[in-house]
Amino acid sequence: MGMRIRKKWDLPSEQRAALIILAVSFLAGGAAGCLLAALSGGAGAEELGSYLADYLTLAQEGDLPRGLWPVLWGQVKYLLVALILGLTALGAAGLPVLFGVRGFFFSFPVACFCRVFGGRGLFPAFVLFGLPALLWAPALFMAGVPGLLSAQQLLRRSTGEGRGGLPLNVTYWCQGGLCVGLALAAGLLEYWVVPVLLRAAARVIL
């Protein structure tokens, strides 16, 4: 039974390789974001601390300027770029870069909260960035892995080194629709749920 379960969940070698490439790119971008936040000092650190304190004050008072469509677009835009890159040979290099950028912009604000507020900063950082990431991160990887395989196949075909069909079948598009739904759900979570939890987090921090 154990062998059957392991075989069922094992990924094909090409999918495993694509997942590793994207995961490493995401983690590298995250590490760069943490490093940049750690290196900020002097006047820059003071301005960052003042900005985050003012942000949490506005959150506590419920005065944060937030529009539904900008929030939704902020969650969906990376996924749409990933889907588009998967349709071109440029995605072979563009998707790892996109995942690195996404990892950077995810980790940098989290690291800034921790830099300014210490361990207590993890609470508002998780509420503000971690909760939506529980939805958009799986969606991004679900779209990125087959997209990278498709882009690599297109690249090989453009250089005359590969033939055969592309992995852009009905399953791919259904999976893409599911990913878009998850990204939209992350945006709705950020718009409706996060502000309520962030007010509670601000009371703890301030």
N, C-alpha and C positions, 0 to 999 in steps of 0.2 A: 504493500500500500504506500509506504514512504517513497519507494522508487517511482511509483506512478505519479505521485503528487509532484515530485521534483521534476520529472520529465515534462509534466503538463505546464509548469511555470517557467521552465528554462526557455531563454530567448535564443533564436538563431544567432549564429556567430556574427553575421553582418549587423543585426540589430543591436547586439551587445556592444559591438565596436562603436556604432554610432552613438549609443547611449553614453558610453565612456567618454567619447570625444566631447559631447555636449555638456556632460556633467563636469568634466575637468575645466572646460571653458567657463562655465557658470561659477565654479569654485574659485578659479583664478580671478575672475572679475570681482567676486566677493572679497577675496583676500586683498585686492588692490583698493577696494572701498574702505575696508577696515584700516589698511595702512595709511591711506590719505587722512582719515579721521584722526588716527593716532598721532600723525605728524603735525596736525594743526596746533598752533600755539600762539602766544602773545596776544596781539590785538584781535587776530582772527578767532582765537578761542573765546575771547570775551564777547565778541559780536555773536558768535554761534550760541553761547550760553544765554545771552540776552534774547536772541531770536526764539530759541526753544522755550524759554520761560514765558515770553509773550504769547507764543503759540498755545501753550498749555493753559494760560490764563484765558485766552479767547475760547478755547475748548471748554473750559470749566463754566464759562458764562454762556455757552451756547451761541457764540457770535462768529463762529468760523464761516467765512464765505465759501459755500459749497454748492455747486450746480450738479444736477444729476447727469447731464450729458457729458460734461468734462470728466467726471469721475468714471463713467462707463468707458469713455474713449481712452482714458489713462490705463485701464485694465485690458482693453481689447487691442490696442494698437500694436503691442509687441507680438501678439498671437497672429494678427493679420499679416504683419511683415514676415513672420515665420512661414505662414502658409504660402505667401507669394514667392518667397525665396525657394521654397520646395519645388516650385514649378520651373525654375531656371537653373542652369549650370552654375550661376553665381552663388547659389545657395551652398555649394560645397565649401566655400570659404566664408560666405556671409552668415550662415547659421551659427557657426562657432563664435563669430564676432558678436552677433546679436545676443547670444547667451552670455557672453562675457559682459556686455553692456548691461544686460538685465541683472546679472549677478552684482555688478558694481552698484547700480542704483537701488538695489534691494539692501545691500549690506551697509552702504555708506550712511544713510540716515539712522539705521539701527545703531551703528558704531558711534555716531554723533550723540545720540541719546545717552549711551553708556559713558561716553567721554565726559559729558556735562554733569549727569546725575548719578554716575556710578552704577552700582548694581540695581538701584531702584529704577533706572532708566529702561531696564528690560521690560517692565510692565507696560508703559505706554508704547514702547517700540513694538512689542508683540501685538498689542491691540491694533495699532495703526498699520503695521506692515505684515506681521506674522499671520493674523487671521485671514486676510485676503489671499496670502500666499498659499494657504492650505487648499485653495481652489485654483488659482491661476498657475501655480508651479506644475502640478500634474498635467494641466491642459497644455502648457507650453512644451513639456517634454513629450507628451503624446503626439503633438503636432510636429515637433522637431525631429524625432527619430525617423519616421518614414519620409519626412521632407528632406532630411540629409541623404538618405539612401537614394531618393529620387534625383536629387541634385547631382550626386556622385555618378549615377547612371547616365544622366544627361551629359555630364562632363566627359565621361568615357566615350559616349556615342559621338560627341562633337569632335573628338580627336581620333575617331575611327577605331577605338580599342574595345568597344562594347556594342552588343546587339541585344535584341529581345525587348519585351514589353517593360513598361515602367510600373512601379508599384502604386500607381494612381488609379486604383479600382474603386468600386462602389464602397467597399469597406473603408478606404482612405477618406472618402468624402463624408461618409457618415461619422467617422471618427473626428474629422475636422469640424463638423457641425456640433458634435458633443463638446469639443474643446471650446468653441465659441460660446456655447451655453454656459460652460463652467466659468469662462472669463467674465461674461455678463453677470453671472451670479456673484462673482467676486466683487464686481463694481457695485451691485445692489447691496451686498454686505457692507462694503465700505461706506456707502451713502446712508444706510438706515441704521445699521447696528453699531458700527465703529464709533460714531459720535457719542452715543449713549455710554459705551464702555470707556471712551476716552475721558469723559467728564469725571467718571469715578477714578480713573487713573490719575487725572490731574489733581484731584483732592488729596491723593496719597503723596504725590511728589511735591506739590507747592505748600 
